[in-house]
Amino acid sequence: MRGINIRNITRICGGTYYGPEHLWDQEIASIYTDSRKIEKNSLFIPIQGERVDGHCFISQVFEMGALVTLSERKLDGTNPYILIESSLQALKDIAEFYLEQLNIPVIGITGSVGKTSTKELIASVLSQKFHTLKTDGNFNNEIGLPLTVFRLREEHEAAVLEMGISDFGEMSRLTKIAKPNIAVITNIGLCHLENLKTRDGILKAKTEIFQGLKENGTIILNGDDDKLCTIEEYQGKKPVYFGFGHSNAIYADQIVKLGLKGSKCILHTPKGELAVQIPVPGAHMVMNAMAACAVGLSMSLTLEEIREGIENLQSVPGRMNLIHGETYSIIDDCYNANPVSMKSSVDVLMEAEGRKVCILGDMFELGQEERELHAEVGTYISSKVDLLITIGSLSEYISQAASAGAECRCVHFADKKTAMQAFPELLEKGDSILVKASHGMEFSEIVEYLQNIK
């Protein structure tokens, strides 16, 4: 890892090194917070979590080949370590320093809905020209972002970093690490209302990403979003807007839906028109393709390279992942949920053939209006699907509101185990099924169960 040795780590963290001097300039091979992943010549950063304290595993990591560890407390023994005040702050400081050494273009992505699918599209597009690293899984917060940065190596030519927040100030800390060349905001929706309170609060928190933008950086925004379209400039930088409205710099029309196979459209850009087929269904995926196109053009890709990147997109488990099984067609969108994304996913289900079924769970972090927001989803669903199965305490409000419409059959369960036991009786062969809930509901178990029903 370029520039990452004990000397620099000690300086960056304002720490004190305890260990042999001959290791002072030895380069670190990798950095981990998970003791189980340690490899030879690694740096271990022990994080104090709610349930586990990483300091308990320090002796173990040296047995696995670690070169050095950080520690918030003095250690006995002969293993080399750097005494620091805060492991979490050190994690972020080292990531910031390391990314600066690599000097590669960074694309930072945030927004209320669609961060992950937009990230995947952007990475797929950039991969047509650059060796690109992207955020994996949910590694988009103050621990996950640094760990993503630590995966970068000298062969990488671009980094696509998803940046997720739930409170004010978090994005400022993330953008200080990432210092993006390009900042993308997908939309301002209803999520994390517990802390951010309103959409104006969400707008304020998300746009903190601009604070770390490089001097000659580019801002790319959803021009159809009523909040984002009010941003005319930031420190002299005028945003590049994308959206369905023809006033946007990049817009789409002539959209042809292909069911669960995706859609075709024409993208209009300052460099010309681009006919493209998007392999994942939903109007939101057309919007995400426009964002990816904007990034591609900003990175000097050709229209043909952009088209190849969009059409070669690979779906990700838990994020609008289409599973065509022997018994059911499953839309696995269970990684996370909020009212906007829930409705959007139902719209995708509507493009399927045959009987349409929703298996929905609780949406978290919606604040004081959580009951009303769940009910709003239920009202939206009522006239659209044939069967609604809800699981969890909050999702009961979805079921109650949908039942009031009396246009679809609604069945509610308090827990997953009871619900899954009832699936064989409730479901029919050939059903198209949407599975969606907040990540904490762990609905991936349901997806796996459905795949095994014969």
N, C-alpha and C positions, 0 to 999 in steps of 0.2 A: 504494500500500500504506500503510494508515493508520499514521502514526507512524514510518515507515521512511525516514529521511533520513540524510545523512552524519553530522550532529551526533549523533543518537541511536545510530547504529551504532558510532561511535567510542567513545561512552560505554559502551554495553552490552558491547563486546568488550575494554574497557580498552586500546584501541589508540592510535596516533598518526596523525593525518591529514596527508598531504602532498599539497597541491593548492590551487587558488584558493579564496578565502573565499566567493566569490559562489555556490558550489555547496553551501555548508554546510547550508542548509535545504531544498534541493531534494528532493522526494519520489522515492524509488526506484519504478520501474514494476514490476519483477519481479526475482527472485533465482534464479540458476542455478549449478550446479557443472559443468554440461556446456557447454563453450565453443561447441558447435555450435548451441545453442538461444538464444544471446544475442540480445536485441532492444534497441531504443532505450531508453536510460535504465535499463538493467539494472545490478544488482550481480553481479559475478562472484566466486565463492568457490572458489579453487583448492585442490583436495584432493590430497594426496600418496597415491596408490594403490600397489598392489603392482607394477603394470606401467607406469602413467602418472602423471606429476606435472603437475597442473593449472597450475602456475606456468609451464610451457613455452608456454602458450597465452595469456598475459596480453596480449601485443601484438596478437594476433589479435582478442581480444574488443573492444578499443577500435575496431578497424576496422569491427566489426559494430554499433557503437553503444552499447557499455557506458558508463555514466556514471562508475563507479568500480569498483575491485577491492580485495579484501583481499590481503594478502601476508604470508608468514612471513619474508620476507627483504627487505632494502632494495632498491629498484628505481632504475635510472637512467632518465632521460628526464623528460618533462613530464606524462605521464598521471597523473591523481589516483589515489591509493591510500591504504589504511589499513594500517599495519604492526601486525600482531598476533602473538601467540605461537603460537596453534594455530587453523588454519582449521576443523578439525572441531569444536572447542569453540565457536568463534565461530558456526558454522552452527547449533548447538543453542541457544546463548544468544539469537541473533536470533529464532529460531523461537518460543522461549518468550515473549519480549517481544512479538512480533507477535500471537500468539494472545491474549495478555492484553488488547491494544488492541481486539480485535474483540468480546470479551465475548459469545460465543455458546455454547450448550450443546455439550459435547463428549462423545461416547460412545466409550470406549476398550474394545477387544475383544482378548482374548488367550485362550490355551488350546493344548492339544497338537494337537487335530484340529478342523477345522471353522471356524477363524477367518474364512477368506475367504467361505465360503458363508453364515455367520451375518452377516458384515459386509454382504454383498449384500442379504440379507433385511431387515436393520435399515434400511439406506439406502432400500430400496424402500418400506418401511412409512413412514418419516419423510418421504419425498418426497411423500406424500399431503397433508401439511400444511405442510412447511417446505422452503425451497430448501436442499438438502442436498448437501454435498461428501463424498465417500468416498475412501478409499485406493484407488489404482489399482495393479494389478500387484503387485510384490513390494516396494513402497515402505513397508515396515513396520519398518525398523531405524533405527539412529542417524543414518543419512544420509537414508534414505527418508522417515522420519516428518517431519523438518523440511521436506523438499521438498514433501511433501503439504500441510503447513501453509501454505507459501508460495503455494500455489494458491488459497487462500481470498481472497475479495474481500468488500466490504461488503454485497453482495446476498445472501451466504450467511447462512442462519439456523440451521444445525446442521452439525456435522462428525462423521463416523463414521470413526474412526481405528483401523486394525488395528495391533497391537503385537506383533512377533515377537522372540524372544530365543533365545540358545543358551547363556547362562552367567549366573551370579549377578551382580547389580549392574546388568545392562543394563536391566531393567525399571524400576529406580529412576531411571535417567537418562531413560528414555522418558517415564515418568509425570510427571517434573518438567517436561517440555516440555508434555505434553498437558493435565495437570491436569483429568482427566475429571469431568464431572458424574455420569456413569453408567459404572460399570466392570462389564464382562461377562466371565466366564470360562466357556468352553464345556466343558472337561473337563481332566483330568490323565491323560495317556497316556504311551506310551513313545516319546519323541523327545528328541534332544539329550542322550542318556545319556552321551555322551563327556565332557561337562563336568558335567552335573547328577547323574549317577550313578544315582539312584533316583527313583521316583515321588514320594517325600517331598521329595527335592531339587527336583524340578520344581514341586511345590506351593509350596515356599518361594520359588522364583524367580518364579513367575507371580503370586503374591499380593503381590509388591512393588508391583503396580499400585495397591494401596490407599493407598500412601504419598502419592500425589499427588492423591488424591480430594478434590474440593471439600468444604467444611465441611458442606453440606447434601446431599452426594452420595448416590447410590443404588448398592448392590451387587447384581448379578444373577448367580446361580450355578446350575449344573446340580445339582439336588438328588438326582439318581440316581447321581452320581459319588461313590464311596466315600471319596474324599479331600475333595472340596469340601463334602460334607454335614456334615463335622465343624466347619465354620466357623460358629459360632453368632452371632458379632458381631465388628465391628472398630471400636474406639473409639466404642462405643455405637450403631453402625449395624448393624441386623439385616438380613441378606441377604433378597432376594426369590428364592425357589427355583422352578425350572421342571423338568419331567421327566414321565415316564410314571406315576410313583407318585402316587397320589391324595392323599398328604399334602402335595404341593407346592402352592404358591399358584396356579400355572398348570400344568395337566396336560392330556394329550390321551387320548382314547379313541375307540371306534367307528371305528377306522382301516380304510380300504378301499384296498387296493393297486390301482393302475390300470396296472400294467406300467411301461414306460418313460415313460408320460405323467404319472407322479407318484402322488399318493395323496389321498384325502379323509379328513378327521377332524373331530372336535368338540374345540375348545379350551375348557376350563373356566377361567374367570378370576374374580377378585373382582367384576368388573363384569357378569358374565353369561356365557352360552355363545355360542360362535362356530363356525358351520359353515364350513369353508374347504377349498378344493382347492389343494394345493401342486403346482406344475407340474414339479418335479424329483423323480425317484424316490429312495427310500431312507428307512429309519426315521430316519436321522440328520437328514434334512431336516425331518421332523416335529419333532424336537428343536430344530433351528435356528429353526423357525417359532415355537415356544414362547418362545424367547429374544427373538425380534423382537417378539412380542406383549407380553412383559414390558416391553421398552423403550418400545414404543408407549404402553402404559398409563402408564408413568412420565412420558411427555412429553405426557400429556393428550389423546391421540388417541382417537377413538371406535372402537368395535368394527368399525363399517363401514369406517372408514378403514384399520384394521389388516388387515381382510379384503382390501380392494382392493390394499393394498401387497404382501401375500403372493401373491395370485393373479396379480399383474402382474410377478412376478420374472423377470428376464432372465438366462439362463445366461451364464457367462463362459468363454472359451477356456481349456482346461487344468484347469478346475474343474467336474467332473461336467457337462460340456457335451455334449449329445446331438446327434449329427450323423446324420441319416437320409439316406444316400447311395443312389445307384442300385444299388450292389453290396453294401454292408454297412451295418449300423447300428453306429455307433461311439460309445462312451462315452469322451470325451476328458477324462481325469482325470490328466493327465501333469505337472501343475505341480509336485507334490511328493508324498512318500510316507513313511509309517512303518508299522509292523505293524498298528496299529489302523485307520488309514485304508485300508490295503490290503485288509483283511478286509471292512471296511464297503463298499468299492467292489465287491468280489466279490459281496456280498449284493445290491447293486443290479443287477449283471449277471444274477443268478438270476431277476430279475423279467422279463427279456426272453423273447421267444418264439424258437423255433428253436435252432440249434446255438450254444453259448456258448463263446467263445474269450477267453483272457487273454493279453495281451502285456505282460509285466512286466519291469522292470529293477531295478537295485540301489537299495537304500535306504541313505542315508548317515547319518553321525553317530549310530550306534547303540552305539558303545563296544565293550567287550571281548566282549559277547555277540552281536555282529552276525551271526555264522554261525548260532547257535541261533535267533535271531529271524527270520532269513530262512527257515530250515527250518520254523519254526512256521507261517509263512504257507503254505508248500508243503503241509504236512499238512492245513491248513484247506481248501485249494483242491481237494485230490485228488478228493473225492467230489462236487464241485459243477460242474465244467466239463468240456467235451468235449475241448478242446485247450488246452494250456498252452505258450506260447512264452516263454522267458526269454532275456534278453540282458545280458551283463556278468559280471564275476567273482564278485560276491557272490550274484547271482540264481541261480547254478548250485546253490546250496544249496536254493533254493525248488524247483527242478526235481528234485533228488535226493530230497527228502522227498516230493514229490508222486508221483514214480515208485514209491516204496516202497508207496504205497497201491494202485498198479496199477489205478486206476479211471478215469484219463484219460490221453490221449496227451501226452507231454511231449517237447519239442524245445528244446535249448539252443544258443545262439550266443554266441560271444565278443564280437561287435561288431554294430552296427546295419546296416552295409552288407551283410554276408553274410546277415543275417536278412531284410532287405527283399528281397533277390534271391530268397529262398525263399518269400516270402509267396504269390505266385500259385499255387504248387503245394500249399501247406499250407491255404490258406483256400478257402472255398466261398461261392458267391453266397447271400446271405441270412443270413450269419453275423452274430451280435451280438458285438462285440469291445470288451473293456475294454483301454485303453492307460494304463499307470500306472508311474511310477518317480520317483525323486528328481529335482529340477529339473536337477541337473548332468548327468544322462543325456541331456538334450535330446531327449526323446521326441516333441516337437511335430513333428519331422521325420517320424516314423512316421505320425502322424495325417494330415499333409499327403499323404504317399505313399499311404496307404490310400484317401484321398478320390479319388485320381487313377487307381486301378485300375479298369478297365472289365471 
